């Protein structure tokens, strides 16, 4: 059973999963809602308001293109050092950005312009618990 301290859960609310976020903070999945606890904000989303949950892994195509950009820049250093350095830096920046955005969980919330995005450290455990909790909540709602 995950630790319930610091989550301010309601009485009788069952905690299914609690884990850390890669960029700081915590995520918790209960029977009724998703909780995201960051240093500057606290987000609570009931499953009835969630339209879609998507997991985005590492974008290998973009990673390969970025690596090709670095290789082209390294080759270009012999011909035009300034332009070659620009391509190397642009490729490295793209690789870094792609790597930081890996294993993103995007939660599309009804009536919200921006989705809730989280980067859990244990992506399989978090995504599995979230899907199971949402399925159980939908089954309960369909039964009533």
N, C-alpha and C positions, 0 to 999 in steps of 0.2 A: 504494500500500500504506500503510495507516494506521500510525502510530508505535506500537510495542509497548512502549516504555519505561514503567515504573511499573505495569504490569499483572500481573506475575508469572505469565505464561502458561507452560504446560507445553511441553516440546520438541515441535515438530511441530504445535502447535495453530495453526490459521490464523485470523487476525484479519480479519473481514469489514467491520466498521464500528467507528469510535470517534468519539464526539462529546461535546459539553458538555451539561449539564443546565441548564435555565433558572434554577433556584434554587440552583445551585452543585453542583459535582461533575462526574462523567463517566459515560458509559455505553459499554460495548463489547459487540459481538456477535461471537462466534467460531463455529467450526463445531460446537462441543459445548455451549456454555453462554452465558448472558447474565450480564454483569458490571455491577454498579452500584457506583460508587465515590463515596461522599460523604465529607465531612470527618469524620463521626462513625461511619460504618459502611461495611462492604464486603460486598456481597451477590453470591453466585454461585449461579445456578440452572441446573441441567442441563435440556436440552429434554425429557427423559423425564418430568420432574416437572411440566411446564407443562400445564395443562388448557386454558386459553383466554387469548388476548391480545386486548384490545379498545382501540380508539382512540376517545376521547371529545373531539370538537371543542367549539367554543363553543356553549353552550346559548342559542340565539336566543330561544326562548320565554321563558325566565327573564330574559334581558336586556331584552326588550320589556316584560315585567311590571315589572321594576325601574325602567325609564325612565318607565313610566306612574305608578309610585309616587312618583317624584321630581316629575313634573308635577302630580300631585294634591296633593302637599305644597306646591309652589310656589303653587298656587291657594289652598290652605288657609291660607297665611301671611296673607292679607288678612282672613280671618274669625277665626282663632284662631292666633296666632303660635307658641305653644308646641307645639300639636299639629301644625301645618304643618311646623315645624322637625323634629319627630320623624319625620314621613313622609319628608321630604327626606333626612335622615341615614340612615334605614333603606334607602331606595332607592339612595342612593350606596354604602352598604356592600354591598348585594346586587350592584350592578353591578361593584364592585371585586372581590368574591369570585368572581363568575362569570368575570371576565376573567382572574384569576390561575389559575383551574382549567382554562383552555382547553388544548387539545391534550395531554390527559392520556393516557398509555399505562398501562393497568392489566393486570398479568400475574397471572393466577390460578394459584397453585401448589398442587399436590396435597398434602394433609396440612398445609396452613398455614391458619390462621384468617383472616389479613389478606392481601390481594393486595399484590404489589410495585407501587408506583406511581412513574412517572417522568414528567418534563416535559422532553423533549429540545428543544433549540433548532431542530434540523433534523428536524421530525417525519416528513416523507415519507421521507427517507433512512433514518432509524432504523427506522421501522415496516416499510419495504420490506425492509431487510436482515434484520430479525428474522423476518419471515414466510418469506423465502427460506431462511434458515438452518434454521428449524424444519421446513419442507417437505423440505429435503435430508436432515435428520436422520431424519425419519419414513420417507422413501423408503429410506434405508440400513437402518433397523431392519426394515422390511417385507421387504427383499430377503434378510435373513439368517434 
